[in-house]
Amino acid sequence: MPIATKSSKHDISKENATAKISKKLSTIVKKGDVLFFYGEIGVGKTTFIRYLINNLQKKNQLKLTEVPSPTFNLLNEYEVQELLIQHYDLFRIKNINETKNIGLLENCNNVLTLVEWPEKIKKKPKNRIDLIFEYKSKLNRRILKINDFR
């Protein structure tokens, strides 16, 4: 079952819903995929990414690692068997030129690329998955909209 048909919405108000959707997505993503994570601070982007990476590790019978937000170093990398995962957090970026030395989107055909705060990127790849996290009902509900442009 596909995670999204062009566009779909999911209620992720409970963390177990986030875990379930990220588990489905972990069965679909592969080397060369680019995933953009949009949403306010605290809405669940990094939590989703942690579940996604940990699910890929479980699937490959690897030890689960901690998956912190790379807010201060901009990039964390994870190796899952033959798959290299690059997790970027562009929150602190004031100018896209600041990303020149971290290889953002330079090698995306050979890695799984996860980018938080992609609004800061002007030229976005057409072949990507957008995950848009939103608060609803005075922060009591969270919605995840997935747009698959692959």
N, C-alpha and C positions, 0 to 999 in steps of 0.2 A: 504494500500500500504506500503510495507516495506521501511524503510529508506535506506537500503543497502542490496544487494544480494551479499554476500561475500565481495565485494569491489565496491565502487562507488565514483565518483568525483563530486563535486558541486562548482560552482563559487560563492564565498561569498564576492566579491569585494564591494558590497553594504551591509550596515548593515541590511537592511530589508530582504536580502537573508539569512543572519545568523539567524535572528529572525524566519523566516519561517522554516528553517531546524531544528532548536532547538525545535520549536513547534511540528513538526512531531515526533522527537525523544522523546519528553516528553509523547507522547501517547503510546510509546513502552516500555520504561524503567520501571523497577520494582525492588522491594526489591531483593537483591542478585546480581544485575548487577554491573559490574566493568567497568568504562569507563576511558581510558587513553587518555590524551590530549597532543599531541606532537606539537612542533613548537617554533619558535623564539619569543623573547619578542615583544609584540605589535601586533602579528599576529591575535589575536582575540579569544584566548582560554577562558579567563575570561569573555569576553563579551558573548560568546556562553553559558557558564555555567550560567551566570546571567539570560539570557533568558530561559534556561532550567528550572532552579529552579523557576523563576517567573511564567512560564507556568504551572508548577505543582501546585503552590499555587493558581493560577487563577482557574484551573480545580477543585480544592477543595474549592473554594470560600473563600480563606484566604487572609488576607491583604498581599500585596507584600512587601517584605523586601529588604533592600539593600543587595547586594551580592558582597562584596569587595574581592579582592584577599587575601588569607591567607598567603601571602609571609612572614610576620614576625612572626606570631604565628603558622605557618605550617598547621593548621587545623581550619576550620569553620564548625559548624554543624547547620543543619536546620531541623525542624520537620514539615512535611506536613502530617497532620492527623496521620495515623499509620506508615508512612514512615519516617525513619531517613536518612538524606542525610549527608554524610561526604565528605567535599571538602578539599582536600590536595593540597598544593603547595610546591614542593620539591626543588624549585630554589636555596635556600640558603644551602641546604644539601651538605656537602662536603664528608661525609662518611655515608653510609646507616645505620650504627649503631646509628646514631643520631635520627633515627625514632623509635627506640625501645620503647620509653616511650609514643608515640602517638597512638599506636595500629594500625598502618598501615597494612591493609589487614588481621587483626586478626579476625574481626567479619563481613567479607564481605558477608556472607550468609544472614545476618539479616538487612543490610543497603544498600542503593544505594551509591556506592563509586565512587567519581570523583577525578582523580589524574592528576595534571599538573606536567610536567617534570618527567614522569615515566621512562625515560632513566636511571635514577639513581637507579632503582630497578633491581637487578640481576635476582631474581626468580619471573617471572611474571605468574599470573594465566592464564591458557589456555582458560578459559571461560570468554571472555572479548570483549569489543568493543574498537578499536583503532580509534581515530580521529586525523588525521595528517593535520595540518594547514601549508600551504606554501605560500610564496610570489612568485609572477610571474611578469614579465614585469617591472623590476626596482621598485618594491614595489607598483606599481599601481593596481595590481590584486592580489587577494587572492583566493586560492583553498583549499577546504576541501576534503580530501579523508577519507572515512569511511570503515573500515574493521571490519566486524562482525564475531567474532569467537565463538559465542554462539551456 
